[in-house]
Amino acid sequence: SSPSPSGAAPSRTARPSRTADPTPEPDPEPQGTSSGAAETPGADPPAACQVDYDVLNQWPEGYQAAVTVTTRHTLDGWRVAFTVPEGHRVTHMWDASVHQTGGRVTATAADYNAAVAAGGHLSFGFLTARQGSDTRAYDFTLNGRVCEVA
């Protein structure tokens, strides 16, 4: 008997797809990589905060600075760390407690200012004793996450 144009031909066409190996094909992309559209090679994640660092007063042996941090996340406590030039020592800090090892300074929230809403601000200030005229602070982090300096 001769096959009809619309009869047996469709089932024969479908049969090879059913006889293909049912094991899924391996992912052609190597493990540990991603091709997500949201990722851009070399792009850094957004900063956790933005820092406004201001030197308010200075004199030959020291200076007074104020730090205001705007956070992207709600905080129930905070630690702001930053680096000051070699030979600088924070001698007094207000609205936070201070710890310094070498040029790395960590300001930790006081009980009364530990909670900060997302998009909110936290502030503290400090005095330093210094060698030289440099008053910059850099490499700011908030709870270990990188901050952008305004």
C-alpha positions, -999 to 999 in steps of 0.1 A, spaced: 0 0 0 13 34 -8 16 60 19 -8 89 18 7 124 17 -7 132 51 -8 98 68 24 79 76 49 106 67 43 127 99 48 97 122 81 88 105 93 124 108 85 124 145 101 90 151 138 102 148 132 129 175 119 102 198 148 78 191 173 105 200 194 99 231 171 109 261 202 120 281 203 158 281 231 175 262 259 187 285 260 224 292 283 238 265 295 265 290 323 255 313 314 252 350 320 283 371 311 308 344 279 327 338 265 345 309 238 365 327 230 397 310 231 416 344 268 409 348 294 429 331 329 417 331 351 439 353 321 457 368 322 463 405 291 458 426 275 491 438 291 507 469 274 499 502 276 536 511 287 570 502 312 589 524 315 627 528 349 634 545 356 670 555 386 685 572 370 712 594 401 727 610 439 721 608 470 733 625 507 723 621 505 692 644 470 680 636 435 684 622 398 680 629 377 659 605 340 650 602 327 619 584 291 615 572 281 582 557 250 575 537 241 539 538 222 518 512 211 493 538 194 493 572 219 490 600 215 477 635 251 485 642 280 498 622 318 500 619 334 525 595 370 517 587 394 540 568 431 546 563 449 578 573 485 587 562 515 571 579 523 589 611 488 601 618 471 591 651 435 597 660 437 612 695 399 618 701 367 607 684 331 616 691 298 598 683 318 565 679 345 546 697 379 544 679 405 517 674 436 523 653 463 498 641 490 516 620 472 538 596 439 518 597 412 534 619 379 518 628 350 538 642 323 517 659 288 530 666 278 542 700 247 527 716 226 558 708 234 560 670 238 523 661 205 520 642 203 537 608 176 534 582 183 525 546 192 557 528 200 573 562 231 590 575 255 583 603 282 608 614 312 610 637 342 632 640 378 630 652 410 649 660 444 637 649 480 642 657 500 642 625 534 643 608 534 663 575 506 682 559 485 654 544 449 653 558 434 628 534 416 596 546 408 569 521 398 532 516 365 536 535 344 506 543 311 502 562 307 469 580 334 455 557 318 466 524 334 492 502 322 528 503 324 555 476 339 588 486 318 618 475 
